[in-house]
Amino acid sequence: MTRRARDERRVDPRGLPKIQFDHRFQTVFHLDFYSSVILTRNPMVARSQWIDWKYVRELQKDSIDHAIAICQHTGVYEIMEF
């Protein structure tokens, strides 16, 4: 860990002004750390643009059936259909 990162981690971000251009982060340091450290790692999961619902249904798992029901109820099912 670099000295700058160690020093920045000691600062309480609740007392600093929030950045306006990305609601996920409280400070520019958080945004920079995410961009330069977290995103450079190999992702654990591939980014999905759609879901093959037929394949997912064939898995026949209760948890997946529950997730599908939630997606249908919220309107996400049609948006992500393959």
C-alpha positions as CSV (number, residue, x, y, z in Angstrom):
1,M,0.0,0.0,0.0
2,T,1.4,3.4,-0.9
3,R,1.8,6.1,1.7
4,R,-0.8,8.3,0.0
5,A,-3.4,5.5,0.1
6,R,-2.6,4.8,3.7
7,D,-3.0,8.5,4.6
8,E,-6.2,8.9,2.6
9,R,-7.8,5.8,4.3
10,R,-7.3,7.5,7.7
11,V,-9.4,10.5,6.6
12,D,-13.1,10.3,7.6
13,P,-15.0,10.9,4.3
14,R,-18.2,11.9,6.1
15,G,-16.7,15.3,6.8
16,L,-15.6,15.9,3.2
17,P,-17.8,17.3,0.5
18,K,-19.3,14.6,-1.8
19,I,-18.3,14.5,-5.4
20,Q,-21.1,15.4,-7.7
21,F,-20.5,13.4,-10.8
22,D,-20.7,9.8,-9.4
23,H,-23.1,9.0,-6.6
24,R,-21.4,5.7,-5.8
25,F,-18.4,7.4,-4.2
26,Q,-18.0,10.0,-1.4
27,T,-14.6,11.3,-2.4
28,V,-12.3,11.6,-5.4
29,F,-9.9,9.2,-3.7
30,H,-12.6,6.5,-3.5
31,L,-13.4,7.0,-7.2
32,D,-9.7,7.0,-8.1
33,F,-9.0,3.9,-6.0
34,Y,-11.9,2.0,-7.6
35,S,-10.9,3.0,-11.1
36,S,-7.2,2.3,-10.7
37,V,-7.2,-0.7,-8.4
38,I,-10.5,-2.5,-8.3
39,L,-11.3,-2.3,-12.0
40,T,-7.9,-3.4,-13.1
41,R,-8.3,-6.8,-11.5
42,N,-9.8,-9.6,-13.5
43,P,-13.5,-9.6,-12.9
44,M,-15.0,-12.5,-11.1
45,V,-18.2,-12.4,-13.1
46,A,-18.6,-11.5,-16.8
47,R,-20.8,-8.5,-17.6
48,S,-24.2,-9.7,-18.8
49,Q,-26.2,-7.8,-21.4
50,W,-29.1,-10.3,-21.6
51,I,-30.3,-13.5,-20.1
52,D,-31.1,-16.7,-21.9
53,W,-34.3,-17.4,-19.9
54,K,-34.8,-20.8,-21.5
55,Y,-31.4,-22.0,-20.2
56,V,-31.9,-20.5,-16.8
57,R,-35.3,-22.2,-16.5
58,E,-33.8,-25.6,-17.4
59,L,-31.5,-25.3,-14.4
60,Q,-34.7,-26.1,-12.3
61,K,-33.6,-24.5,-9.0
62,D,-36.1,-22.9,-6.6
63,S,-33.9,-19.9,-6.0
64,I,-33.7,-19.2,-9.8
65,D,-37.5,-19.6,-10.1
66,H,-37.9,-17.1,-7.3
67,A,-35.5,-14.7,-9.0
68,I,-37.4,-15.1,-12.3
69,A,-40.6,-14.3,-10.6
70,I,-39.1,-11.1,-9.1
71,C,-37.8,-10.1,-12.5
72,Q,-41.3,-10.6,-14.0
73,H,-43.0,-8.7,-11.3
74,T,-40.6,-5.7,-11.6
75,G,-40.6,-5.6,-15.4
76,V,-36.9,-6.6,-15.8
77,Y,-37.7,-9.9,-17.4
78,E,-38.7,-8.4,-20.7
79,I,-35.8,-5.9,-20.8
80,M,-33.2,-8.6,-20.3
81,E,-34.8,-11.2,-22.6
82,F,-32.4,-12.9,-25.1
